[in-house]
Amino acid sequence: MTAQLAGELRVTEPRARFRDLAAAEWIKLRSLRSTWIAYGVTALTVIAINVGTAYDTYNHWREQGAADRAAFVRDGIPLQEAFTINAAAIMALALGVLGALMIIGEYATGGIRTTFAAVPARRSVMAAKAVVLTVFTTVFGAFVVGISFGLTQAILGSRGVGVSIGHPGALRVVLASTLLAPVCALAGLALGTVIRQTAPTMVASALVVIVLPTIITDGRHWSAVVGHALPFQAWLRLVTVDPAPTRFPWTTGGAWTVYAVWTLAAAALAIIAVHRRDQ
Amino acid sequence: MIEVSGLTKRYGGTTAVKDLTFTVRPGQVTGFLGPNGAGKSTTLRLILGLHEPTGGTVTVDGRPFRDRPRGLRHVGSLLDAHDVHGGRTAAAHLFALARSNRIPRSRVGEVLREVGLAEVARRRIGGFSLGMKQRLGIAAALLGDPPVLLFDEPLNGLDPGGVKWVRDLFRRLADEGRTVFVSSHLMSEMEHTADQLIVIGRGELIAAESLAEFSARGTRQNVTVGTPAAVVLADLLTAEGAAVRAEGELLTVTGLTAARIGEIALEHRIPLRHLDTRSASLEEAFMELTADSAQYLAGGSR
């Protein structure tokens, strides 16, 4: 104890820094064993789905007709197998939940009160959470997508149909798939912050991240607009190198904008939601 | 110093705290007493800015706590020992808290040693007993070496050795000039811990005074009288308006002082073998004061 005996105790305090909050959130994230198990299992599953698909193509290559083989690269199938739609769906679903857990874990245990009593600047805490989650899941996405791309193209390459990162559209597939991870994680964080209850958050997260984009089709103008505003459909648009003509076409620029808007809106929602409400 | 003024908090139609005004001063251990549901935890949350008051103000050392960007150097608190993530180790939990407030990592080891958890620093909190979690919560409160400390029912789950340790710790923190505010629903816990008492019931202030003043409030003072003429004396005392309970030669009298009973006995030449005033215990004083305001009474006494 370093307090003086007599009179008022003087508080000497260093300047408050945002990076201390980010460091604290990083300590909290990495000190949970469940973090590493959950992200590890997700990574393995996603990579396994991609590699399995490429391996199927490799196995059944001889059964394909000459015309199909010739059209394989031209039709963009190597890039479809670099990061498959199933893998993306699993990753989106998992990352939505894991993003939500970053805050739900605190609401469920009551740890949020310990956090906000230690740092009354609640919005800064949430901003730190958003930053740490974004960086961590972007690295996670880059790792999973990079491994998937390398392995699938190596497998396809042994049939002479693998493509390199320099192939037209390849970089966009890698980038869009990588960034799907932080976009979904932040959406989960925002939902968790607003809803605060574990089960409803999980349902809402699955709904927004994967169910709605799947059931909302391009059949009508309004549903096309709603569907295109969702991150998973934006991902689909970005990884489709040569889209088939539809009644309601949209540009990759539009899809990138959806990514950006979801990122910013989710972070803003998570930050604002904690300010006024009782904790 | 904690200054609460006209503090009111309503949740929907329920009033948890109503027009509370009191001051908690440094250099003393102040007990915060009330039956279950009296509004103690709500008040502590309002002090910490976790909940927004419906009316009134509360400041800690002159400022609302929420205006502080970082809190641990100003107020250390233990609201609920369970408010921690069981998946983390004790050391990781405290390190994250320390880091958020720019407190050096070495402080984590210091407070863990201080609360006696150094041995289990690397163990996950999920496996801790309630007593160990209380110690961890106290360690977290001490991290920032703050001038104000709040503890909500810190003695729950502690063994007798732990209780003694916590009392000594609170005493020492107060002697160092800190403000120590400790809630409890048991008077017996505060009797040996607190210098000052804030008592609330149903969200309203019942008493804010020193422990000595509070104990003097015990309105029901009993006088025990021993006399061979118990039946005669009992009738005389009842005639004077006292309530008398007889057990052989011993009378338990309420409503008259020992002096008055002595006078009456002398007037009627009744010999006394025993005359003794027994003050109601603090526990009784507390029960009596909060009886009207206890929220959840057992049995059909409503």
Boltz contact constraints between the chains, C-beta under 6 A:
constraints:
  - contact:
      token1: [A, 2]
      token2: [B, 145]
      max_distance: 6.0
  - contact:
      token1: [A, 3]
      token2: [B, 176]
      max_distance: 6.0
  - contact:
      token1: [A, 9]
      token2: [B, 147]
      max_distance: 6.0
  - contact:
      token1: [A, 9]
      token2: [B, 177]
      max_distance: 6.0
  - contact:
      token1: [A, 11]
      token2: [B, 73]
      max_distance: 6.0
  - contact:
      token1: [A, 13]
      token2: [B, 73]
      max_distance: 6.0
  - contact:
      token1: [A, 14]
      token2: [B, 102]
      max_distance: 6.0
  - contact:
      token1: [A, 16]
      token2: [B, 69]
      max_distance: 6.0
  - contact:
      token1: [A, 16]
      token2: [B, 70]
      max_distance: 6.0
  - contact:
      token1: [A, 20]
      token2: [B, 99]
      max_distance: 6.0
  - contact:
      token1: [A, 20]
      token2: [B, 100]
      max_distance: 6.0
  - contact:
      token1: [A, 20]
      token2: [B, 102]
      max_distance: 6.0
  - contact:
      token1: [A, 21]
      token2: [B, 100]
      max_distance: 6.0
  - contact:
      token1: [A, 23]
      token2: [B, 99]
      max_distance: 6.0
  - contact:
      token1: [A, 24]
      token2: [B, 96]
      max_distance: 6.0
  - contact:
      token1: [A, 24]
      token2: [B, 99]
      max_distance: 6.0
  - contact:
      token1: [A, 24]
      token2: [B, 100]
      max_distance: 6.0
  - contact:
      token1: [A, 27]
      token2: [B, 95]
      max_distance: 6.0
  - contact:
      token1: [A, 27]
      token2: [B, 96]
      max_distance: 6.0
  - contact:
      token1: [A, 27]
      token2: [B, 99]
      max_distance: 6.0
  - contact:
      token1: [A, 28]
      token2: [B, 96]
      max_distance: 6.0
  - contact:
      token1: [A, 31]
      token2: [B, 88]
      max_distance: 6.0
  - contact:
      token1: [A, 31]
      token2: [B, 92]
      max_distance: 6.0
  - contact:
      token1: [A, 32]
      token2: [B, 87]
      max_distance: 6.0
  - contact:
      token1: [A, 34]
      token2: [B, 87]
      max_distance: 6.0
  - contact:
      token1: [A, 105]
      token2: [B, 85]
      max_distance: 6.0
  - contact:
      token1: [A, 109]
      token2: [B, 85]
      max_distance: 6.0
  - contact:
      token1: [A, 110]
      token2: [B, 80]
      max_distance: 6.0
  - contact:
      token1: [A, 110]
      token2: [B, 82]
      max_distance: 6.0
  - contact:
      token1: [A, 110]
      token2: [B, 83]
      max_distance: 6.0
  - contact:
      token1: [A, 111]
      token2: [B, 83]
      max_distance: 6.0
  - contact:
      token1: [A, 111]
      token2: [B, 84]
      max_distance: 6.0
  - contact:
      token1: [A, 111]
      token2: [B, 85]
      max_distance: 6.0
  - contact:
      token1: [A, 113]
      token2: [B, 50]
      max_distance: 6.0
  - contact:
      token1: [A, 113]
      token2: [B, 79]
      max_distance: 6.0
  - contact:
      token1: [A, 113]
      token2: [B, 83]
      max_distance: 6.0
  - contact:
      token1: [A, 114]
      token2: [B, 83]
      max_distance: 6.0
  - contact:
      token1: [A, 116]
      token2: [B, 50]
      max_distance: 6.0
  - contact:
      token1: [A, 117]
      token2: [B, 48]
      max_distance: 6.0
  - contact:
      token1: [A, 117]
      token2: [B, 71]
      max_distance: 6.0
  - contact:
      token1: [A, 117]
      token2: [B, 77]
      max_distance: 6.0
  - contact:
      token1: [A, 118]
      token2: [B, 71]
      max_distance: 6.0
  - contact:
      token1: [A, 118]
      token2: [B, 72]
      max_distance: 6.0
  - contact:
      token1: [A, 118]
      token2: [B, 97]
      max_distance: 6.0
  - contact:
      token1: [A, 118]
      token2: [B, 100]
      max_distance: 6.0
  - contact:
      token1: [A, 119]
      token2: [B, 70]
      max_distance: 6.0
  - contact:
      token1: [A, 119]
      token2: [B, 100]
      max_distance: 6.0
  - contact:
      token1: [A, 120]
      token2: [B, 49]
      max_distance: 6.0
  - contact:
      token1: [A, 120]
      token2: [B, 65]
      max_distance: 6.0
  - contact:
      token1: [A, 120]
      token2: [B, 66]
      max_distance: 6.0
  - contact:
      token1: [A, 120]
      token2: [B, 68]
      max_distance: 6.0
  - contact:
      token1: [A, 120]
      token2: [B, 71]
      max_distance: 6.0
  - contact:
      token1: [A, 121]
      token2: [B, 69]
      max_distance: 6.0
  - contact:
      token1: [A, 278]
      token2: [B, 51]
      max_distance: 6.0
  - contact:
      token1: [A, 279]
      token2: [B, 50]
      max_distance: 6.0
